[in-house]
């Protein structure tokens, strides 16, 4: 990481938890705690990866949201961009598991 700016280094470090992250395991742990909140990416609007656009408003109000650690819509460099994309994929997988449990009758 010697060729990155100090700002990008901070952004990259905030997403290093992704290295060993398993969205299926994380979702199972959350459900075991009774936590059915969806994973949102921090941006100007609430971005819920993995959900159909017409479901987002309903899902936010019923399930609730929590923001993914280290997520942002400010890209600080190439490495940071790749990690943000990986974080979005993680959140999409997590949300596809959680949403079924949150909206079940």
C-alpha positions in Angstrom: 0.0 0.0 0.0 3.0 2.3 -0.4 1.6 3.9 -3.6 -1.6 5.1 -2.1 -2.4 8.5 -0.6 -2.9 8.8 3.2 -6.7 9.3 2.5 -6.9 6.2 0.4 -4.9 4.2 3.0 -7.5 5.2 5.7 -10.4 4.2 3.4 -8.8 0.9 2.5 -8.1 0.2 6.2 -11.7 0.8 7.1 -12.7 -2.0 4.7 -10.1 -4.6 5.5 -12.6 -6.5 7.6 -14.0 -7.7 4.2 -10.9 -10.0 3.9 -12.5 -12.7 6.1 -16.1 -11.7 5.9 -18.8 -14.2 5.1 -22.2 -12.7 4.4 -24.1 -15.9 5.0 -22.5 -16.5 8.4 -23.0 -12.8 9.3 -26.7 -13.0 8.3 -27.2 -16.2 10.3 -25.5 -14.6 13.4 -27.7 -11.5 13.0 -30.9 -13.5 12.7 -29.9 -15.6 15.8 -29.7 -12.3 17.7 -33.1 -11.2 16.3 -31.5 -8.5 14.2 -33.3 -8.3 10.9 -31.9 -5.0 9.8 -30.7 -4.7 6.2 -27.1 -3.7 5.3 -27.0 -0.3 3.7 -24.1 1.4 1.9 -23.4 4.9 3.0 -24.1 7.4 0.3 -26.2 10.5 -0.4 -29.2 8.2 -0.4 -29.7 4.9 1.4 -28.4 2.2 -1.0 -29.6 -1.3 -0.2 -27.7 -3.7 -2.5 -29.4 -6.9 -3.5 -32.9 -5.6 -3.3 -35.3 -4.8 -6.1 -35.9 -1.0 -6.3 -39.7 -1.4 -5.8 -39.0 -3.2 -2.5 -36.5 -0.8 -0.9 -39.0 1.7 0.7 -41.1 -1.1 2.3 -38.0 -3.0 3.4 -36.4 0.1 5.0 -39.6 0.8 7.1 -40.2 -2.8 8.1 -36.7 -4.2 8.5 -34.7 -1.2 9.4 -31.1 -0.5 8.2 -27.6 -0.4 9.5 -24.7 1.0 7.6 -21.9 -1.1 6.4 -18.7 -0.3 8.2 -16.3 1.7 6.0 -18.8 2.2 3.2 -18.9 5.6 1.4 -19.7 7.0 -2.0 -16.4 8.9 -2.1 -13.8 6.8 -4.0 -10.3 7.5 -2.9 -8.4 5.4 -5.4 -8.3 2.1 -7.3 -7.8 -0.2 -4.4 -10.5 1.6 -2.4 -12.9 1.3 -5.3 -12.3 -2.4 -5.5 -13.0 -2.7 -1.8 -16.2 -0.6 -2.0 -17.4 -2.9 -4.8 -16.6 -6.0 -2.7 -18.5 -4.4 0.2 -21.5 -3.8 -2.0 -21.4 -7.5 -3.1 -21.1 -8.5 0.5 -24.1 -6.4 1.4 -26.2 -7.7 -1.5 -25.6 -11.3 -0.4 -26.4 -10.5 3.2 -29.5 -8.6 2.3 -30.9 -11.4 0.1 -30.7 -13.7 3.1 -32.1 -11.2 5.6 -35.0 -9.9 3.5 -36.8 -13.2 3.4 -36.8 -13.4 7.2 -37.7 -9.8 7.7 -40.7 -9.8 5.5 -42.0 -13.2 6.4 -45.5 -13.3 7.9 
